[in-house]
Amino acid sequence: MFDSLSDKLSAAFKKFRSKGKLTEADVKAGMREVKLALLEADVNFKVVKEFIKTVTDRAVGAEVLESLVPAQQIIKIVNEELTTLMGGSVSKLTISSKPPTIIMMCGLQGAGKTTHAGKLAGLYKKQGKRPLLVACDVYRPAAIKQLEIVGTQLDIPVFTMGDKVSPVKIATEALKHAEKHGHDMVFIDTAGRLHIDEGMMVELVEIKEKVKPTEILLTIDAMLGQDAVNVAETFNRELDITGVILTKLDGDTRGGAALSVRHVTGKPIKFVGTGEKLDTIEPFHPDRMASRILGMGDMLTLIEKAEQAYDEKKAQELEEKIRSSTFTLDDYLEQFRQIKGMGSMEQLAAMIPGMKPGALKDAQIDEKAMAHMEAIITSMTPKERQKPDIINASRKKRIAAGSGRTVEEVNRLLKQFEQTSKLMKQLSKGAFGMGKKKGKFRLGF
């Protein structure tokens, strides 16, 4: 997302950088380029007009035009105003002082309500909450079943009364169930339509009046472009939403919704969905998103992803194994799993300052190669995984047959493991030496 916008903004800023000093005319000419870039990214026209005026007013001031590096000053202003446009700071979910916290999910059909109800519930389960998912979409075929599947994958209970009971009744009974069974968060998955209609809105208002939700989150498909603004305005007018979840931010989209929705509704974007898996949801940080759009990277999110994938206890065990030269094939596989858990190479690259957005668009951790590696390693005996040196020709044949791979692939994996082990031993000698001086050592991959 934002690749095209980032490229166009970079081209506009290049014109600023090509001149030592800037005149007011230079600034206005450059701002026209920025304006076109935003409009082509499907940002709402009124939003663009106001944004360009604000940036231009600041950029033609003495602070910029008389500075030694005016181009950098302008980029700084654009960064600050983009951050403000998207909400300024991260907006957290409100947690009720008297449980349960009730989250009502709403939006059009296909925007990802059901999946993101699950993603949110899973996110808060990791934080120690006891969530309950509630199936109130009684109209869409298989909607209840879909939520039940999501609940099973996340090990989160789903409250359902079938598709013959009114959604209002289901929602009210779900709250009683939550209070009785100690659930401190309730996520209500409501029905959507292919387009906004009166019947849907009446039902949503009734649910709101009955359960008095702590939060009403509107799920919007980021690929809707201008239509996303119209959807957000209507839902906000009828329900007075408290926040927005932008989905499909990993899609090939121009990104205008993210820059328009907050400004038009006055309600914050609280979360973004960045993939299909149930853990691909992040709190929305306006400042970090602005940095990504301007090609400045997002190291904080990258570090957070690494920390989520990083298991400190396992890392300490790994350190000891490297010290004592007992690094095994099980450890080797575990490190690949941790890297894979951080996301796609394209997403990670976009967070690195100076890395061109989309530079690693086609680079990814090969899922098939990972599966083949796992099949080969798990086809070995525990003793073989601990001591690969004992794997002779007959053992290789057995491992290849058991994993459905070839002997050549088994040989390749063992060679890679051997090379990695040697490299780690070399690196660890220097790293552990430094660790003794500093009093602390941490190893991550």
N, C-alpha and C positions, 0 to 999 in steps of 0.2 A: 504494500500500500504506500502511496505518496511518492513512488519512484519518479513518475513523470513530473509531479509538482516540484520535487527536490531538484531535478535536472533544470527545469525552467527558472527556478529561483536562483540557482547557481549561475546560470547564464546572465541573469539580470545583474547579480552582484559583481560579476566579472567586469561589467562595464564601469562600475564604480571604482573597482580596484585599478583599472587601466589608467586612471587619472590621479595625479598627485593631489591636486586641490579640486574641490567640487563647487560648482555654482548652484544657485537655486534652480536654474533651468536644467542642469545635469540631474539633480535629485528628482525633479518632476518627470523627466524623460525616463529615468530608471523606474520610478513608481508606476509608470504606465505599463512597463514590462511585468512588474510584480502583479499589477491588477489583472492583466491578461492571463497570467499563470494561474491565479486564483479562480478566475471565471472558468477557465478550461478544466480546472479540477472539480468543477461543479459546486463551488461554494456559492451560497445564496447571494444574489446581486446586491441587496441592501447591506448585507454583512460586509461584502467586499468594499462597497462605497465608503462605509463608515471607517473600516479598517485603514484604507489607503489615506483617508483624510487625517486620521489620527497620527499615522506614521509620518506623513509628509509634513504636518505641522511641527512635529518634533525634529524632523531631519533637517529642516531649513533654518533651524535656530543656530545661533553663534557657536554653541557647544560642539556642533558637528562640523559646520562649514569651516571653522577656524582651527579645528583640531589637526594634529599631525597625520592621523590615520582616519580620515572621514569615512572611508568604506567600512572599516571595522565598526565604527560608531553606528552606522546605519544598520548593519547586520545585527548589532546588539539591540537596537531599538525594535527591529522587526521581530527578533526573538522574544523580547519582553511583551510586545503587543500580541503576538501569537499566543503566548502563555496566558495572557489576560483574556483573550478572545475565547479560549477553551476552558476558562474557569479559574485561572490563577493558581489554585493549589488543589491537592488531592482532597476529594470529598468522601469521607468514610460512611459506611452504612450505620444508621442509627440503631443502637441496641436498646431495647426497652428496659427501663429500670425494674419493671414488673413482668417477668416472663409469662408467656412466650413472646418473643419478637415475631411479628407477623409481616411477612414479605409477600405482597401481591404482585404477581408477574402478569403483565399485559402486553399486547402488541398484535400485529397482523399475523395471519397464518404463514408459516414458512420463515419467520424471522429468527427462530431458534429459542422460543420461550421454554419449551419442555427441556431441551438439552441444557440451557443455561440456568434453569431452576435447579437442575441436578449439579451443574458445575459450582454454583454458589453454595449449595448445601454441602457439597464435598469440601469446598474451601474452608467453610466454617467448622466442619467436622474435624478437620486437621488442627483447628485452633481450640479444640476441646468442647465444642458445642454438641448438643444432641438434637440434630435437625429431624424434621418430619416433612415429607413431600406429600402434597395433596392434589389428587387428580380431579380437577373441576372442568376439564374439557370433555363434555359428554357428546359432542357433535362430530368431531373429526374421527373418522374410522381409525382404530388402533391407537388413538392418543393415550388412552389409559394404559394399554399394553406397553407403549413406548416408555412412559414414565416408570412403570414397574421394572422394565429392563434396566433403565438408568439407575433406579434405586438398588437393584440387585448388584450391578457392577460396582456401585459405591458403598454397598452394605448399609444403605439408609432405608428405613421403613417408608412405605407408601400407603397413605390412607385413601381408600376408594370405596364408593358405594354403587359402582356400576354406572351404566349410562341411562338408566331409567329415572334417576333421582335428579331434582333440580340442583344446579351448581351452588345456589345460595344455601340450600339445605346441607349439601356436602361440606361446604366451607364452615358452617356453624358447628356441625357435628365433629369436624376435624379438630376444632379448637378445644372442644370438650375432651376429645381423645388425647390431645397433646397435654393438657393440664393433668389428666388422670395418669398418664404414663411418663410424665417428667420430661417432655420435649421442650427445650427452651427456645427453639426457632422453628417456625412453620413457613414453608414455601408453597404458596397457592398457585398452581398452574392453571390459568384461566383459558377460555376458548378464544381463538382469533378468527378472522375471516380473511378472504382474499382481498377485501377492501373494507373500509370503514362503513358500517351501517348502523341504523338506529337501534335495532334489536340487540346487537352486541353491546352497545354503549349502555343501554338501559340495564342489562344484566350485570355489567361491571360496576355500575353505580350502586346497584342493590347489594352486591357482594361487599363493596366498600362500606356501605352504611351499616351492614350487619356485623362485619368482623372488625371494623375500625383498624385497618392495617397500620403498622408502624412506618412502613415504606411501601410506596407504589412505584415499581420499576418498569419502565417502558423499554421493551426489547426492540431495537431497530437494526435492520439489515444495512450495514454501511454501504452496500453496493446499490442502494436505492437512489443515491444522489439527491437531486432536488426534491424528489418525492418524500425523502426522509424528513425534510423540514415540514411538509404539509401534514404528514402522519403525526409528528411530534406536537405540532400546534393543536391539532384536533384532540388528541388524547389528553394533552395538558389542560385544554379548555374544559373538557368534560369531567376529568378525574382529578385534576390538580396533582399531577405526578410529583414524586419527590426526587426522581433521578432517572438516568438513562443507562442502559447497557448496549453498547455498540457491538454487533456481531460481525463475523466474516471480515475482520480487519486484515486477515491473511490473504484475502482475495485480490484479484486484479482489478482494483477499483481506483477511482481518481481521488477519493478521500474527502470530498466536500462536506459530507454529513458530519464528520468529526469537528469541522471548523464552523459549522452553521448551527447545529442543534442547540448547543449551550447558549449561544447569543440570542437565538430566536425565542426559546422557551424560558430562559432565565433559570433553568434547572440543570444541575451538574451532571456530567457524564461520570458515573461512579465506577463502572467496570467496562473492560473490553474483552471480547472473545477473539482469540488469535489462532484458532485451529479447531479440528474436529474432535480431538481427544478430550476426555472429561476433566483434565487438569489444565487445559489451555484457556485460563481466564486470569486476568490481571487487574488490579486496581488501576484506575486511569490517572496518570500524572501529567497534567497539562504542560509543565515545564520540560519534562522528558520527551513528550511527544513533539513539542516545538523544536527541541534540539535535533530529534531524528529528522524532522521535515527539512531543517536547514543543513543537514549533513554533518552535524556536530556529534553524532553518536549518542549513546545512552548507557554510560558505564555503570550507573547505579542499578539499573534493571539487570544488566549482564551479571553483576556481582551477586544480586539477589537470586538469580537463576542458578548460579554456581553454588550458592549456599544451600539452596533447596535440594540440589542434587548431591551435595556433599554431606556425608555422614561422618561426624567427628570421631565417633568411637571406632568405626571401620578404618578411618584414616590413621588413627593411632596404632591399630593392629597392623595395618599395612606397613607403617614406618618400622615397626619391630621386625616384621618379616624381611624387609629389605636390609635392615641392619644385620640380621642373622642369615641372610641369603636363603630364605625359605619362601620366597615369592612363588605362588603356585598358579596353575592354569585356572583354578577357581577365582583367584584374585584378579587375574588377567581379564576374565569375562566380566567380573563385577565392575571394573573400571570402565569398560565399554558401555555397560548399562547405565552408569552414572552420566557419562557424556551424552548418550542418547536422550536421557531424561531432560536435558537442558533445552531441547527444541531443534528446529531445523538450522542448517548452516546459514541459510539466507537470513533468518530472523536474528541469529547471533551476530552476523556480519553487520547488520544495520545498526547495531548498538555500539560498534567500534568507531571512535572518532576518526575522521578522515577516510573511512571506508565508503566507497561509492555505493549508494543504495542499489540493490539488485546485482551487485558485483558477483555474488556467489549464488545467483538465482538457481542455477542448475546443480550446484554442489549440495550434496546431502549425504547423511550417513546411510549407507546402503542397507535397507531393512533386510533384504534377502541374504546379504553377506553376513549380517549379524545373526540371522536365524541359522545359517549354515554353520557358523562358528559355534553357536550354542549347541546345535545338534551334535557336532563332532566332540566337543568337550564333555557333554553329558552322556555320550556313549562310552566314555572311558570309565574304568573302575576308579574308586576313590584313591587307590594307591598310585594309579597311572597319572591322575591329576596332580597328586602331591610330588611324584618323582617321574617326570616325563622321560628321563634318561633310560628308563627300563622298557620304553615302547620300541620293540623290535619289529621286524617285517611282518611276522604273523599277527602281532597285536594290531598293527596298522590296518591289516586286511579286515580284522574283526571290527575295529572301530569304524572303518569306512562302510562296511556292510550294515552295521547297526545304526549309522547316522544317515544312510542313503546318499553318501557323498563318495568321492573317489579317493584312492590312496594318495594321488598327487595333491589333493586339497588338504588331506591330513598332514602330509609332509610340509606343505606351505605354511599351515597354521603353526606347526611345531617350530619351523624356522623363524617365523615372525616372533613367536614367544621367546625363543632363545635370544634374538637380537634385542628385543625389548628388555629382557632381564639383564643383559650385559650393559645396556645403556643406563638403566636405572641404578645399577651398582656403581657405575662411574659417576653419575650425577649425585647419588646419595653421599658419596665420600666427601664431595665439596659442600653439599647442603648440610650434612650433619656436622661438619667442621664449623660452618657458619653458625649453626644452631647452638653449638657449645658456647660460642662467644656471646650470642644474643640471649641465650637462655631459653629459647623456644624455637621449635621447628614445626612447620606444617607442610605437608605434601598434598598436592591436588593434581588432577589430570584434566 
